Amino acid sequence: MKRTLVWVTFLSLLLLPATGQSEVGVTANEIRIGFYAPMTGFASYFGPSLRNGLMMAVDEVNNAGGIHDRKLKVIIEDDACDATKAVAAAKKLIVRDKVFMIFGGPCAHSVISGCNLADEEKIPLYVVSSAEELVKNYHKYCFIIGMTTWNQSRLMVDFAINELKAKRIGIVYQTGAYGQPGGEGFITRMKKYGMEPVATVVHKIGDTDYTAQVLKLKEANPDMVLVFSYTKEGAMIIRQAWEKGLKAKWVMSTTGNIPSVIDLATKEAVAGRYYAINLTSDIIEGPKLKPFLEIYTKKFPADAARPDFPNDRDTMAYIAGKMIIEALKRCGKDLTRDKFISTLENMGEFKSDIFPPARFRPNDHDGMKTTYWVMYDENGKRRFIDKLYEWNEPFSGSAGPGETAETIKAKEEEYYQTLKKK
């Protein structure tokens, strides 16, 4: 009996990975990464973008030999932009596929549910999203890149007032975990300037008739309207407002930075009067992103031919993949989830030619706090505004263990002073 026990123990040791540890999702020659995003449903244009961007980064490193002799394997699930399906997809990846980490996005309610599950299961979750809820409170296992609604809404107000000289601002936002925090952010930020919206209108996801909202806006006569809605809904509002005679300018969140906006809203409605947050260092068809676009077009010809591909979600997922890969490399051969989290938090500012600076910190997993802008000129041509806008005020209540809003603000101010010197 004793001899049998020794033999079983010896065999068990032989079956362990060469690293001497057996972290979930890590073998001697593979690291498994789970992925969930809306591949079907009303937001199905998000999922392929995130998948394509991530796979560009993954294929690059795999073709170069992998990470410490391990190849990355991505296992894909569809969440259809539904919180319940997102949790089911994440559980499949955790229980059935036994992945090391999960990559997800972008729908706010889906990633919030996924983040809560990640904390329970103690598995890293890296999301491309704007879900404000993820940075309201500290989540050890969740990292977010894509600029939160908190950052976006306040930058949009600052941009409208300081750069576009808006005097009478109307606001539009959709219900739910994406739009409502953005709309509330507009109102909060405007108070800093002693202003209130001349009109506030709300709509539901999937609405197609915005007559009531547009008439309310038109009656208030704003010179600027801020929009926190998904791409199609926002563009349809702009189109119907133009058709009913509202000649205001428009500022839209990241969802508005898709080339097909001009087709959805019409050239007449946006020419010379439309701006949107642009989370890349150029427009997708611009010279700085030309190398990325050439590789993308060759790798994903069918998607590249579509009018709304590629977009900044492709590039965000690509850079997110590069950040993940860099952290995995720095972890060394003996990879663990805790080591991966610590490395992401402490690897400093991540720079690239196609993306504004990104950085995570201990107790602050909100990696995106700077942005550029895109506009349509008088001829209806998309133009890149080559000026980096910085958000350097911490989210109230985002303090992690042992931190206060004051210590976070001090760190933020130090960080941005460093950026300005570079």
C-alpha positions in Angstrom: 0.0 0.0 0.0 2.8 2.4 1.0 4.7 1.5 -2.2 1.6 2.2 -4.4 1.1 5.6 -2.7 4.7 6.6 -3.5 4.3 5.5 -7.1 1.0 7.5 -7.5 2.7 10.6 -6.1 5.6 10.2 -8.4 3.3 10.0 -11.4 1.4 13.1 -10.3 4.6 15.1 -10.2 5.5 13.9 -13.7 2.1 15.2 -15.0 2.6 18.7 -13.6 3.7 21.4 -16.1 7.4 22.0 -16.5 7.1 25.2 -14.5 6.4 23.2 -11.3 3.0 24.8 -10.9 -0.5 24.0 -12.2 -2.3 27.3 -12.6 -5.7 26.9 -14.2 -5.5 27.5 -18.0 -1.8 27.2 -18.2 0.0 24.2 -19.5 3.6 23.6 -20.7 2.7 24.8 -24.2 -0.5 26.7 -23.9 -2.3 29.6 -22.2 -6.1 29.6 -22.6 -7.9 32.9 -22.9 -11.7 33.1 -22.8 -13.6 35.7 -24.9 -17.2 36.8 -24.7 -18.9 39.6 -26.7 -22.1 40.1 -28.8 -21.6 38.1 -31.9 -25.3 38.0 -32.5 -28.2 40.3 -31.6 -28.8 44.1 -31.9 -25.2 44.9 -30.9 -23.6 42.2 -33.1 -21.3 44.7 -34.8 -19.3 45.0 -31.6 -18.4 41.4 -31.1 -16.5 40.8 -34.4 -14.5 44.0 -33.9 -13.3 42.9 -30.5 -12.5 39.4 -31.7 -10.6 40.7 -34.8 -8.5 43.1 -32.8 -7.6 40.6 -30.1 -6.8 37.9 -32.7 -4.5 40.3 -34.5 -2.4 40.6 -31.4 -2.6 36.9 -30.5 -1.6 35.7 -34.0 1.3 38.1 -34.0 2.8 36.7 -30.8 1.9 33.1 -31.7 3.6 33.4 -35.1 6.7 34.7 -33.3 6.9 31.6 -31.1 4.5 32.4 -28.3 5.2 33.5 -24.7 7.9 31.5 -22.9 7.3 28.6 -25.3 3.5 28.8 -24.8 1.0 29.6 -27.5 -2.2 31.6 -26.7 -5.5 29.9 -27.4 -8.7 32.0 -27.6 -12.0 30.3 -26.9 -15.0 32.4 -28.1 -18.5 32.7 -26.6 -21.5 34.9 -27.6 -23.2 37.0 -24.9 -25.6 38.8 -27.4 -25.2 42.0 -25.2 -27.3 40.3 -22.5 -26.2 40.2 -18.9 -27.7 36.7 -18.2 -26.0 35.3 -21.3 -22.8 37.0 -20.4 -22.7 35.2 -17.0 -23.5 31.9 -18.7 -20.8 32.4 -21.3 -18.2 33.3 -18.6 -19.2 30.2 -16.5 -18.7 28.0 -19.5 -15.3 29.4 -20.1 -14.4 29.0 -16.4 -15.9 25.6 -15.7 -15.8 23.8 -19.0 -12.8 25.4 -20.8 -10.8 26.2 -17.6 -9.3 29.4 -19.0 -6.6 31.4 -17.4 -8.3 34.7 -17.9 -11.3 36.2 -19.8 -11.5 39.0 -22.3 -14.9 40.7 -22.7 -17.0 43.6 -23.8 -18.4 46.0 -24.6 -22.0 46.1 -23.3 -22.1 47.7 -19.9 -24.6 45.4 -18.2 -22.8 42.3 -19.6 -19.3 43.3 -18.4 -20.7 44.4 -15.0 -22.2 41.0 -14.5 -19.0 39.4 -15.7 -16.9 41.5 -13.4 -18.9 40.4 -10.4 -18.5 36.8 -11.4 -14.8 37.3 -11.9 -14.4 38.6 -8.4 -16.2 35.6 -7.1 -14.2 33.1 -9.1 -10.9 35.0 -8.7 -10.2 35.0 -12.4 -8.8 38.1 -14.3 -11.3 39.8 -16.6 -10.0 42.4 -19.1 -12.8 44.3 -20.7 -13.1 46.8 -23.5 -16.1 48.9 -22.4 -17.2 52.2 -20.9 -19.0 50.7 -17.9 -18.8 53.3 -15.2 -19.9 50.8 -12.6 -16.5 48.9 -12.9 -14.6 51.9 -11.5 -17.1 53.1 -8.9 -15.7 50.5 -6.5 -12.4 48.6 -6.5 -12.5 45.2 -8.3 -9.3 43.3 -7.9 -9.9 41.0 -10.9 -11.4 43.4 -13.4 -9.5 45.7 -15.7 -11.2 48.2 -18.1 -10.0 50.0 -21.2 -12.2 52.0 -23.5 -12.9 55.2 -21.4 -15.6 55.0 -18.8 -18.9 56.9 -19.1 -17.6 59.0 -16.2 -14.6 60.2 -18.2 -16.4 60.5 -21.5 -19.4 62.5 -20.3 -17.2 65.1 -18.5 -14.8 65.4 -21.4 -17.7 65.9 -23.7 -19.0 68.8 -21.6 -15.5 70.4 -21.3 -15.0 70.0 -25.1 -18.3 71.5 -26.0 -17.9 74.5 -23.7 -14.1 75.2 -23.9 -13.4 74.2 -27.5 -16.7 74.7 -29.3 -17.9 77.6 -27.2 -21.4 76.1 -26.6 -23.8 78.4 -24.7 -27.1 76.5 -24.8 -26.6 72.7 -24.4 -29.3 70.1 -24.8 -28.6 66.5 -23.8 -29.8 63.1 -25.1 -29.2 59.7 -23.6 -30.6 56.2 -23.7 -31.9 54.3 -20.7 -29.8 51.5 -19.2 -26.3 50.9 -17.8 -24.6 52.7 -20.7 -26.6 55.8 -21.4 -28.0 56.8 -18.0 -24.6 57.3 -16.3 -23.5 59.4 -19.3 -26.6 61.6 -19.1 -26.2 62.1 -15.4 -22.5 62.9 -16.0 -23.4 65.6 -18.4 -25.6 67.3 -15.8 -23.1 66.9 -13.0 -20.2 68.4 -15.1 -22.3 71.3 -16.5 -22.9 72.4 -12.9 -19.2 73.1 -12.7 -19.7 75.8 -15.3 -22.9 77.2 -13.7 -25.0 75.7 -16.5 -28.0 73.5 -16.8 -29.3 71.7 -20.0 -31.8 73.7 -21.9 -33.5 70.3 -22.6 -33.0 66.8 -21.5 -34.5 63.9 -23.5 -34.3 60.2 -23.0 -35.0 57.2 -25.3 -34.9 53.4 -25.1 -32.5 51.1 -26.9 -34.1 50.1 -30.2 -36.4 53.1 -30.6 -36.8 54.3 -34.2 -39.2 57.2 -33.9 -37.8 60.2 -32.0 -40.4 62.8 -32.9 -41.2 63.7 -29.3 -37.5 64.0 -28.3 -36.7 66.0 -31.3 -39.6 68.5 -30.9 -38.6 69.0 -27.3 -35.0 69.8 -28.3 -36.1 72.1 -31.1 -38.4 74.0 -28.8 -35.4 74.6 -26.4 -33.3 75.9 -29.3 -29.8 74.5 -28.2 -26.7 75.5 -30.1 -25.1 72.2 -29.0 -26.5 68.7 -28.2 -24.6 66.1 -26.3 -25.5 62.5 -27.1 -24.9 59.3 -25.0 -26.5 56.6 -27.1 -25.6 53.6 -29.2 -24.4 54.3 -32.7 -27.6 53.6 -34.7 -29.9 55.3 -32.2 -27.8 58.4 -31.9 -27.4 58.7 -35.7 -31.2 58.3 -36.2 -31.9 61.1 -33.7 -29.5 63.4 -35.5 -31.1 62.6 -38.8 -34.6 63.2 -37.6 -33.6 66.4 -35.9 -32.1 67.7 -39.1 -35.3 66.7 -41.0 -37.4 68.7 -38.5 -35.2 71.8 -38.8 -32.9 71.6 -35.8 -29.5 73.1 -36.9 -27.5 72.5 -33.7 -24.1 71.0 -33.5 -23.7 67.5 -32.0 -21.1 65.9 -29.8 -21.3 62.1 -29.4 -19.5 59.5 -27.2 -17.2 56.8 -28.5 -20.1 54.9 -30.1 -20.4 57.8 -32.5 -16.9 57.3 -34.0 -17.8 54.9 -36.7 -17.5 55.9 -40.4 -21.0 54.7 -41.2 -22.5 57.5 -39.0 -22.6 59.7 -42.0 -24.7 57.1 -43.9 -27.1 56.6 -40.9 -27.5 60.3 -40.1 -26.9 61.7 -43.6 -24.2 63.9 -44.8 -26.4 67.0 -44.6 -27.1 66.5 -40.9 -23.4 66.0 -39.8 -21.4 68.2 -42.2 -19.7 70.9 -40.3 -21.6 70.1 -37.1 -20.6 66.7 -35.7 -17.9 65.6 -33.3 -17.2 62.4 -31.5 -14.6 60.9 -29.1 -11.8 59.2 -31.0 -9.8 56.6 -28.9 -7.0 56.3 -31.5 -4.2 58.6 -32.5 -5.7 59.0 -35.9 -8.9 58.2 -37.8 -9.0 54.6 -38.9 -8.4 55.6 -42.5 -5.6 58.0 -41.5 -1.8 57.7 -42.1 -0.9 56.7 -38.6 -3.2 53.7 -38.7 -2.3 52.7 -42.3 -0.1 49.8 -41.2 -2.8 48.5 -38.9 -5.5 48.8 -41.6 -3.3 47.0 -44.2 -2.8 44.0 -41.9 -6.5 44.1 -40.8 -7.7 44.2 -44.4 -5.5 41.2 -45.4 -6.5 39.2 -42.3 -10.2 40.0 -42.3 -11.2 40.9 -45.8 -15.0 40.3 -45.4 -15.2 42.5 -42.3 -12.8 45.2 -43.7 -15.2 45.6 -46.7 -18.1 46.5 -44.3 -18.8 50.3 -43.9 -18.5 50.1 -40.0 -15.3 48.0 -39.9 -12.7 48.5 -38.7 -13.3 51.0 -36.0 -11.9 52.0 -32.7 -13.1 48.9 -31.0 -10.9 46.9 -33.3 -7.9 49.0 -32.3 -8.8 49.0 -28.6 -9.0 45.2 -28.6 -5.7 45.0 -30.5 -4.0 47.3 -27.9 -5.7 45.5 -25.1 -4.3 42.2 -26.5 -0.8 43.8 -26.7 -1.0 44.9 -23.1 -2.1 41.4 -22.0 0.7 39.9 -23.9 3.3 42.3 -22.5 2.1 41.5 -18.9 2.3 37.7 -19.7 5.8 38.1 -20.9 6.9 40.0 -17.8 5.4 37.4 -15.6 8.0 34.9 -16.7 7.7 31.2 -17.0 6.0 30.6 -13.7 2.7 32.2 -14.6 -0.1 32.7 -12.0 -3.2 34.8 -12.0 -2.0 36.9 -9.0 1.3 37.5 -10.7 -0.5 38.6 -13.9 -2.7 41.0 -12.0 0.2 42.5 -10.1 2.2 42.9 -13.4 -0.7 44.7 -15.1 -1.0 47.1 -12.2 2.7 47.9 -12.1 4.0 47.8 -15.6 3.6 51.5 -16.1 2.4 53.5 -19.1 1.7 51.5 -22.2 2.4 53.5 -25.4 1.7 52.7 -29.0 1.6 54.5 -32.3 -2.1 54.0 -32.7 -3.5 54.6 -29.2 -3.3 57.3 -26.5 -1.3 56.3 -23.4 -2.9 53.7 -21.2 -2.0 52.6 -17.7 -3.3 50.6 -14.8 -2.3 51.1 -11.2 -2.7 49.3 -7.9 -6.3 49.9 -6.8 -7.1 51.8 -10.1 -8.0 49.5 -13.0 -9.4 52.3 -15.2 -6.8 52.3 -17.9 -8.0 55.0 -20.3 -8.1 58.6 -19.3 -7.0 60.5 -22.5 -8.7 60.9 -25.9 -8.6 62.6 -29.3 -11.6 63.7 -31.3 -13.0 63.2 -34.8 -15.3 65.6 -36.7 -17.0 65.9 -40.1 -16.0 69.1 -42.0 -18.2 71.3 -44.2 -17.8 68.8 -47.1 -18.8 65.8 -44.9 -15.3 64.4 -44.7 -14.1 62.8 -41.5 -11.2 64.8 -39.9 -8.9 63.9 -37.0 -8.4 66.6 -34.4 -4.8 66.2 -33.4 -4.9 67.3 -29.8 -4.8 65.0 -26.8 -7.5 65.8 -24.2 -6.8 64.6 -20.7 -9.1 63.7 -17.8 -7.2 64.1 -14.6 -9.9 64.1 -12.0 -10.4 60.8 -10.1 -13.8 59.1 -9.9 -15.3 59.9 -6.5 -15.7 56.7 -4.6 -13.1 54.8 -6.8 -10.6 54.5 -3.9 -9.3 51.1 -3.3 -8.2 49.5 0.0 -6.2 52.0 2.0 -6.7 54.9 -0.4 -8.8 58.0 -0.4 -10.0 60.4 -3.1 -7.2 62.7 -2.1 -4.4 60.2 -2.6 -5.9 59.1 -5.9 -6.0 62.7 -7.1 -2.4 63.2 -6.1 -1.4 60.2 -8.1 -3.4 61.4 -11.1 -1.9 64.8 -11.0 1.6 63.4 -10.8 0.9 61.1 -13.7 -0.4 63.8 -16.0 2.4 66.1 -15.1 4.7 63.4 -16.3 2.7 63.1 -19.5 3.0 66.8 -20.2 6.8 66.6 -19.9 7.1 63.9 -22.5 
